[in-house]
Amino acid sequence: MTTLHRRLLILVAAILLLAGVGAGVVLHAADRADRADRPRAGGPAVGEGRLTLAQKHRLAFVNAAAGPHRASVASVPSADPGGRRVASDLKCARFYAAAGTGVCLRSEPGVLKQSNRALLLDANLRTRRGFPLAGTPSRARVSPSGRFAAWTVFVSGESYSSAFFSTRTSILDTRTMRLIPSLEKFSVVKDGKPYHASDVNFWGVTFAADDDTFYATLNTADKTYLVRGSVSRRTVTTLVENVECPSLSPDGTRVAFKKRVLSGATLWHEYVLDLRTLRQTPLAERHSVDDQATWLDDRTLAYALPADGEVGGTDLWTVPADGTGAPRLLIPGASSPAPL
């Protein structure tokens, strides 16, 4: 056998091996998807129906329960969160809505890499505009008036607890469709002085009611800060250290956030910050909360926690915003809550 023949045989064998591995991966993924599409005995009742963002007194969310509607945007009556879920045909990794405007972050697997997009939605969940994302979906928010939408993606790394990660946060004017691709272009004022650094990262935008002010997390030099920003002036100013994933209360007076504590198995503890006094109140949830909490009203916060016994599954929990009470399961098999 000549050297050329041997090389050809090795090449053919390698191709067959790779084909077998690829087929195995595809079959494994198909099997996992098939199992995820099977409803579980005793699981929540989920059915198709008309879901609009104009509906009142309902809570929208991403359905995480096993079955054909897994990852679909769904809703339940606010007064009966354990009731039957109405699911749309829109599937999202992250979702949020306000004032009849929604944003859906999607991540779809591809042959070589996943495809990530942000979809701006009208009140009937129809796509008004799509935008390519530079990484994996992480956070999404819409301003109270629906004027602005924001999203954060991981450009590298898989979570905020990763030793090496980079984020990109964008803000979209939903009226003009003008996109600010990255908050890293904004001017930063830190400790009262202009600040410049190559390692600046932002994530977790939350909007005030004036259609200009927002709050977000700034990360630089291995520290995180709560910043107050202005969309029109393209500036942010640091307020408090050790604040991540802020969420502004409906009355605009407080910010819920996760604080890095590194205590036992708890990496982040949920707090509420009074913006006038800068007093911080720890909340009753003792589990590590890796989420951007949502205010259901001026007294109650909702957030996702990993579901017991289900890899990648999440449940929605609530806790009083004043530090009293105890956590309560709100919706099993759910994430990304948005009160309508």
BELBEL-V108183 format. One record per residue. N is the residue number from 1. OMEGA is omega in radians with two decimals (none if undefined). BURIAL is 1 if it has 24 or more other C-alpha atoms within 12 Angstrom, else 0. D_CENTER is the distance of its C-alpha to the mean C-alpha in whole Angstrom. Layout:
BEGIN
n=N omega=OMEGA burial=BURIAL d_center=D_CENTER
n=N omega=OMEGA burial=BURIAL d_center=D_CENTER
END
This chain:
BEGIN
n=1 omega=-3.10 burial=0 d_center=59
n=2 omega=3.10 burial=0 d_center=58
n=3 omega=3.13 burial=0 d_center=56
n=4 omega=3.13 burial=0 d_center=54
n=5 omega=3.13 burial=0 d_center=54
n=6 omega=3.14 burial=0 d_center=52
n=7 omega=3.12 burial=0 d_center=50
n=8 omega=3.12 burial=0 d_center=49
n=9 omega=3.11 burial=0 d_center=49
n=10 omega=3.14 burial=0 d_center=46
n=11 omega=3.13 burial=0 d_center=44
n=12 omega=3.13 burial=0 d_center=45
n=13 omega=3.14 burial=0 d_center=44
n=14 omega=3.13 burial=0 d_center=41
n=15 omega=3.13 burial=0 d_center=39
n=16 omega=3.12 burial=0 d_center=40
n=17 omega=3.14 burial=0 d_center=38
n=18 omega=3.11 burial=0 d_center=35
n=19 omega=3.12 burial=0 d_center=35
n=20 omega=3.11 burial=0 d_center=36
n=21 omega=3.14 burial=0 d_center=33
n=22 omega=3.11 burial=0 d_center=31
n=23 omega=3.11 burial=0 d_center=32
n=24 omega=3.13 burial=0 d_center=31
n=25 omega=3.14 burial=0 d_center=27
n=26 omega=-3.13 burial=0 d_center=27
n=27 omega=3.12 burial=0 d_center=29
n=28 omega=3.13 burial=0 d_center=27
n=29 omega=3.12 burial=0 d_center=24
n=30 omega=3.13 burial=0 d_center=25
n=31 omega=3.12 burial=0 d_center=26
n=32 omega=3.13 burial=0 d_center=23
n=33 omega=3.14 burial=0 d_center=22
n=34 omega=3.13 burial=0 d_center=25
n=35 omega=3.12 burial=0 d_center=24
n=36 omega=-3.12 burial=0 d_center=21
n=37 omega=-3.14 burial=0 d_center=22
n=38 omega=3.09 burial=0 d_center=25
n=39 omega=3.14 burial=0 d_center=25
n=40 omega=3.11 burial=0 d_center=25
n=41 omega=-3.14 burial=0 d_center=28
n=42 omega=3.14 burial=0 d_center=28
n=43 omega=-3.10 burial=0 d_center=24
n=44 omega=3.08 burial=1 d_center=23
n=45 omega=-3.12 burial=1 d_center=24
n=46 omega=3.12 burial=1 d_center=22
n=47 omega=3.11 burial=1 d_center=24
n=48 omega=3.11 burial=0 d_center=24
n=49 omega=-3.14 burial=0 d_center=24
n=50 omega=-3.14 burial=0 d_center=24
n=51 omega=3.07 burial=1 d_center=21
n=52 omega=3.13 burial=1 d_center=20
n=53 omega=3.10 burial=1 d_center=18
n=54 omega=3.11 burial=1 d_center=22
n=55 omega=3.13 burial=1 d_center=22
n=56 omega=3.09 burial=0 d_center=23
n=57 omega=3.04 burial=0 d_center=22
n=58 omega=3.11 burial=1 d_center=20
n=59 omega=3.10 burial=1 d_center=16
n=60 omega=-3.12 burial=1 d_center=14
n=61 omega=3.02 burial=1 d_center=11
n=62 omega=-3.12 burial=1 d_center=10
n=63 omega=-3.13 burial=1 d_center=14
n=64 omega=3.14 burial=1 d_center=14
n=65 omega=3.13 burial=1 d_center=17
n=66 omega=-3.13 burial=1 d_center=20
n=67 omega=-3.08 burial=1 d_center=22
n=68 omega=-3.13 burial=1 d_center=22
n=69 omega=3.09 burial=1 d_center=19
n=70 omega=-3.12 burial=1 d_center=16
n=71 omega=3.09 burial=1 d_center=13
n=72 omega=2.98 burial=1 d_center=15
n=73 omega=-3.09 burial=1 d_center=13
n=74 omega=3.07 burial=1 d_center=16
n=75 omega=3.06 burial=1 d_center=17
n=76 omega=3.03 burial=1 d_center=20
n=77 omega=3.14 burial=1 d_center=22
n=78 omega=-3.13 burial=1 d_center=21
n=79 omega=-3.13 burial=0 d_center=24
n=80 omega=-3.07 burial=0 d_center=24
n=81 omega=3.10 burial=1 d_center=21
n=82 omega=-3.10 burial=1 d_center=22
n=83 omega=-3.10 burial=0 d_center=24
n=84 omega=-3.14 burial=0 d_center=24
n=85 omega=3.02 burial=1 d_center=21
n=86 omega=-3.05 burial=1 d_center=21
n=87 omega=3.05 burial=1 d_center=19
n=88 omega=3.07 burial=1 d_center=19
n=89 omega=3.11 burial=1 d_center=19
n=90 omega=3.14 burial=1 d_center=16
n=91 omega=-3.06 burial=1 d_center=14
n=92 omega=2.97 burial=1 d_center=10
n=93 omega=3.05 burial=1 d_center=8
n=94 omega=-3.06 burial=1 d_center=5
n=95 omega=2.96 burial=1 d_center=7
n=96 omega=-3.12 burial=1 d_center=9
n=97 omega=3.03 burial=1 d_center=12
n=98 omega=3.05 burial=1 d_center=15
n=99 omega=3.08 burial=1 d_center=19
n=100 omega=3.10 burial=1 d_center=19
n=101 omega=-3.13 burial=1 d_center=16
n=102 omega=3.03 burial=1 d_center=13
n=103 omega=-3.11 burial=1 d_center=11
n=104 omega=3.07 burial=1 d_center=10
n=105 omega=-3.07 burial=1 d_center=8
n=106 omega=3.09 burial=1 d_center=11
n=107 omega=-3.09 burial=1 d_center=12
n=108 omega=-3.13 burial=0 d_center=16
n=109 omega=3.09 burial=0 d_center=18
n=110 omega=-3.12 burial=0 d_center=21
n=111 omega=-3.11 burial=0 d_center=25
n=112 omega=3.13 burial=0 d_center=24
n=113 omega=-3.11 burial=0 d_center=20
n=114 omega=3.11 burial=0 d_center=17
n=115 omega=-3.10 burial=0 d_center=17
n=116 omega=-3.13 burial=1 d_center=13
n=117 omega=2.98 burial=1 d_center=13
n=118 omega=3.13 burial=1 d_center=12
n=119 omega=3.01 burial=1 d_center=14
n=120 omega=-2.99 burial=1 d_center=15
n=121 omega=2.97 burial=1 d_center=16
n=122 omega=-3.05 burial=1 d_center=19
n=123 omega=3.13 burial=1 d_center=20
n=124 omega=3.12 burial=0 d_center=21
n=125 omega=3.03 burial=1 d_center=18
n=126 omega=-3.10 burial=0 d_center=20
n=127 omega=3.05 burial=0 d_center=19
n=128 omega=-3.10 burial=0 d_center=20
n=129 omega=3.08 burial=1 d_center=19
n=130 omega=-3.12 burial=0 d_center=17
n=131 omega=3.07 burial=1 d_center=16
n=132 omega=3.11 burial=1 d_center=16
n=133 omega=-3.08 burial=1 d_center=14
n=134 omega=-3.10 burial=1 d_center=15
n=135 omega=-3.06 burial=1 d_center=13
n=136 omega=-3.12 burial=1 d_center=10
n=137 omega=-3.13 burial=1 d_center=7
n=138 omega=-3.08 burial=1 d_center=4
n=139 omega=3.10 burial=1 d_center=3
n=140 omega=3.10 burial=1 d_center=5
n=141 omega=3.04 burial=1 d_center=8
n=142 omega=3.14 burial=1 d_center=12
n=143 omega=-3.08 burial=1 d_center=15
n=144 omega=-3.14 burial=1 d_center=17
n=145 omega=-3.04 burial=1 d_center=20
n=146 omega=-3.07 burial=1 d_center=18
n=147 omega=-3.09 burial=1 d_center=19
n=148 omega=3.00 burial=1 d_center=16
n=149 omega=3.13 burial=1 d_center=13
n=150 omega=3.05 burial=1 d_center=11
n=151 omega=3.10 burial=1 d_center=8
n=152 omega=3.07 burial=1 d_center=8
n=153 omega=2.98 burial=1 d_center=9
n=154 omega=3.08 burial=1 d_center=11
n=155 omega=3.03 burial=1 d_center=14
n=156 omega=-3.03 burial=0 d_center=16
n=157 omega=-3.04 burial=0 d_center=15
n=158 omega=-3.13 burial=0 d_center=13
n=159 omega=3.13 burial=0 d_center=11
n=160 omega=3.12 burial=1 d_center=12
n=161 omega=3.13 burial=0 d_center=15
n=162 omega=-3.14 burial=0 d_center=16
n=163 omega=-3.11 burial=0 d_center=20
n=164 omega=3.08 burial=0 d_center=19
n=165 omega=3.07 burial=1 d_center=16
n=166 omega=-3.13 burial=1 d_center=15
n=167 omega=2.99 burial=1 d_center=13
n=168 omega=-3.11 burial=1 d_center=13
n=169 omega=-3.09 burial=1 d_center=12
n=170 omega=3.06 burial=1 d_center=13
n=171 omega=-3.12 burial=1 d_center=15
n=172 omega=2.96 burial=1 d_center=16
n=173 omega=-3.02 burial=1 d_center=19
n=174 omega=3.09 burial=1 d_center=19
n=175 omega=-3.09 burial=0 d_center=23
n=176 omega=-3.06 burial=0 d_center=24
n=177 omega=3.06 burial=0 d_center=21
n=178 omega=-3.09 burial=0 d_center=22
n=179 omega=2.94 burial=1 d_center=19
n=180 omega=-2.99 burial=1 d_center=19
n=181 omega=-3.07 burial=1 d_center=17
n=182 omega=3.07 burial=1 d_center=17
n=183 omega=-3.14 burial=1 d_center=17
n=184 omega=3.08 burial=1 d_center=19
n=185 omega=-3.13 burial=0 d_center=22
n=186 omega=3.04 burial=1 d_center=22
n=187 omega=-3.10 burial=1 d_center=25
n=188 omega=3.00 burial=1 d_center=24
n=189 omega=-3.10 burial=1 d_center=27
n=190 omega=-3.11 burial=1 d_center=27
n=191 omega=3.07 burial=0 d_center=29
n=192 omega=-3.10 burial=0 d_center=31
n=193 omega=3.06 burial=0 d_center=31
n=194 omega=-3.05 burial=0 d_center=30
n=195 omega=3.12 burial=0 d_center=28
n=196 omega=3.10 burial=0 d_center=28
n=197 omega=-3.10 burial=0 d_center=26
n=198 omega=-3.05 burial=0 d_center=25
n=199 omega=-3.09 burial=0 d_center=22
n=200 omega=3.06 burial=1 d_center=20
n=201 omega=3.07 burial=1 d_center=16
n=202 omega=2.96 burial=1 d_center=14
n=203 omega=3.01 burial=1 d_center=10
n=204 omega=3.11 burial=1 d_center=8
n=205 omega=2.97 burial=1 d_center=11
n=206 omega=-2.96 burial=1 d_center=12
n=207 omega=2.97 burial=1 d_center=15
n=208 omega=-3.04 burial=1 d_center=18
n=209 omega=-3.04 burial=1 d_center=21
n=210 omega=-3.14 burial=0 d_center=23
n=211 omega=3.03 burial=1 d_center=21
n=212 omega=-3.08 burial=1 d_center=22
n=213 omega=3.02 burial=1 d_center=20
n=214 omega=3.04 burial=1 d_center=17
n=215 omega=-3.14 burial=1 d_center=16
n=216 omega=3.03 burial=1 d_center=14
n=217 omega=2.99 burial=1 d_center=14
n=218 omega=3.07 burial=1 d_center=17
n=219 omega=3.08 burial=1 d_center=18
n=220 omega=3.12 burial=1 d_center=21
n=221 omega=3.10 burial=0 d_center=24
n=222 omega=3.06 burial=0 d_center=22
n=223 omega=3.08 burial=0 d_center=21
n=224 omega=-3.13 burial=1 d_center=18
n=225 omega=2.90 burial=1 d_center=19
n=226 omega=3.09 burial=1 d_center=18
n=227 omega=2.96 burial=1 d_center=19
n=228 omega=-3.07 burial=1 d_center=20
n=229 omega=3.06 burial=1 d_center=20
n=230 omega=3.13 burial=1 d_center=22
n=231 omega=-3.06 burial=1 d_center=21
n=232 omega=-3.09 burial=0 d_center=25
n=233 omega=3.12 burial=0 d_center=26
n=234 omega=-3.13 burial=0 d_center=23
n=235 omega=2.97 burial=1 d_center=24
n=236 omega=-3.12 burial=1 d_center=22
n=237 omega=-3.14 burial=1 d_center=24
n=238 omega=3.13 burial=1 d_center=23
n=239 omega=-3.03 burial=1 d_center=23
n=240 omega=3.13 burial=1 d_center=22
n=241 omega=3.07 burial=1 d_center=22
n=242 omega=3.10 burial=1 d_center=20
n=243 omega=3.11 burial=1 d_center=17
n=244 omega=3.04 burial=1 d_center=13
n=245 omega=-3.11 burial=1 d_center=10
n=246 omega=3.08 burial=1 d_center=12
n=247 omega=-3.04 burial=1 d_center=12
n=248 omega=3.14 burial=1 d_center=15
n=249 omega=3.14 burial=1 d_center=18
n=250 omega=3.12 burial=1 d_center=19
n=251 omega=3.05 burial=0 d_center=22
n=252 omega=-3.05 burial=1 d_center=21
n=253 omega=-3.04 burial=0 d_center=23
n=254 omega=3.08 burial=1 d_center=20
n=255 omega=2.98 burial=1 d_center=17
n=256 omega=-3.11 burial=1 d_center=15
n=257 omega=3.04 burial=1 d_center=14
n=258 omega=-3.09 burial=1 d_center=14
n=259 omega=-3.14 burial=1 d_center=17
n=260 omega=-3.06 burial=1 d_center=18
n=261 omega=3.11 burial=0 d_center=21
n=262 omega=3.12 burial=0 d_center=22
n=263 omega=-3.11 burial=0 d_center=24
n=264 omega=3.13 burial=0 d_center=25
n=265 omega=-3.11 burial=0 d_center=22
n=266 omega=3.10 burial=0 d_center=20
n=267 omega=3.14 burial=0 d_center=18
n=268 omega=3.03 burial=1 d_center=16
n=269 omega=-3.11 burial=1 d_center=18
n=270 omega=-3.14 burial=1 d_center=16
n=271 omega=2.96 burial=1 d_center=18
n=272 omega=-3.12 burial=1 d_center=19
n=273 omega=3.01 burial=1 d_center=21
n=274 omega=-3.04 burial=1 d_center=24
n=275 omega=3.14 burial=1 d_center=24
n=276 omega=-3.07 burial=0 d_center=27
n=277 omega=-3.05 burial=0 d_center=29
n=278 omega=3.07 burial=0 d_center=26
n=279 omega=-3.12 burial=0 d_center=26
n=280 omega=3.14 burial=1 d_center=24
n=281 omega=3.08 burial=1 d_center=24
n=282 omega=-3.12 burial=1 d_center=22
n=283 omega=-2.99 burial=1 d_center=21
n=284 omega=3.13 burial=1 d_center=22
n=285 omega=-3.12 burial=1 d_center=19
n=286 omega=3.07 burial=1 d_center=21
n=287 omega=3.08 burial=1 d_center=18
n=288 omega=-3.08 burial=1 d_center=16
n=289 omega=3.09 burial=1 d_center=13
n=290 omega=-3.09 burial=1 d_center=10
n=291 omega=2.98 burial=1 d_center=7
n=292 omega=-3.03 burial=1 d_center=7
n=293 omega=3.12 burial=1 d_center=10
n=294 omega=3.07 burial=1 d_center=11
n=295 omega=3.05 burial=1 d_center=15
n=296 omega=3.01 burial=1 d_center=16
n=297 omega=-3.09 burial=1 d_center=19
n=298 omega=-3.08 burial=0 d_center=21
n=299 omega=-2.95 burial=1 d_center=22
n=300 omega=3.11 burial=1 d_center=19
n=301 omega=3.05 burial=1 d_center=15
n=302 omega=-3.09 burial=1 d_center=13
n=303 omega=-3.13 burial=1 d_center=11
n=304 omega=3.01 burial=1 d_center=10
n=305 omega=3.10 burial=1 d_center=13
n=306 omega=3.12 burial=1 d_center=14
n=307 omega=3.13 burial=0 d_center=17
n=308 omega=3.02 burial=0 d_center=20
n=309 omega=-3.14 burial=0 d_center=22
n=310 omega=-3.12 burial=0 d_center=19
n=311 omega=3.12 burial=0 d_center=18
n=312 omega=-3.13 burial=0 d_center=14
n=313 omega=3.13 burial=1 d_center=14
n=314 omega=3.01 burial=1 d_center=12
n=315 omega=3.06 burial=1 d_center=14
n=316 omega=3.13 burial=1 d_center=13
n=317 omega=3.04 burial=1 d_center=15
n=318 omega=3.09 burial=1 d_center=17
n=319 omega=3.07 burial=1 d_center=19
n=320 omega=-3.06 burial=1 d_center=21
n=321 omega=-3.11 burial=1 d_center=20
n=322 omega=3.11 burial=1 d_center=24
n=323 omega=-3.14 burial=1 d_center=24
n=324 omega=3.00 burial=0 d_center=26
n=325 omega=-3.09 burial=0 d_center=26
n=326 omega=3.09 burial=0 d_center=24
n=327 omega=-3.14 burial=1 d_center=21
n=328 omega=3.09 burial=0 d_center=21
n=329 omega=-3.12 burial=1 d_center=19
n=330 omega=-3.13 burial=1 d_center=18
n=331 omega=3.05 burial=1 d_center=17
n=332 omega=3.11 burial=1 d_center=17
n=333 omega=-3.09 burial=1 d_center=15
n=334 omega=3.06 burial=1 d_center=12
n=335 omega=3.06 burial=1 d_center=9
n=336 omega=-3.14 burial=1 d_center=7
n=337 omega=3.09 burial=1 d_center=10
n=338 omega=3.11 burial=1 d_center=11
n=339 omega=-3.12 burial=1 d_center=15
n=340 omega=none burial=1 d_center=17
END
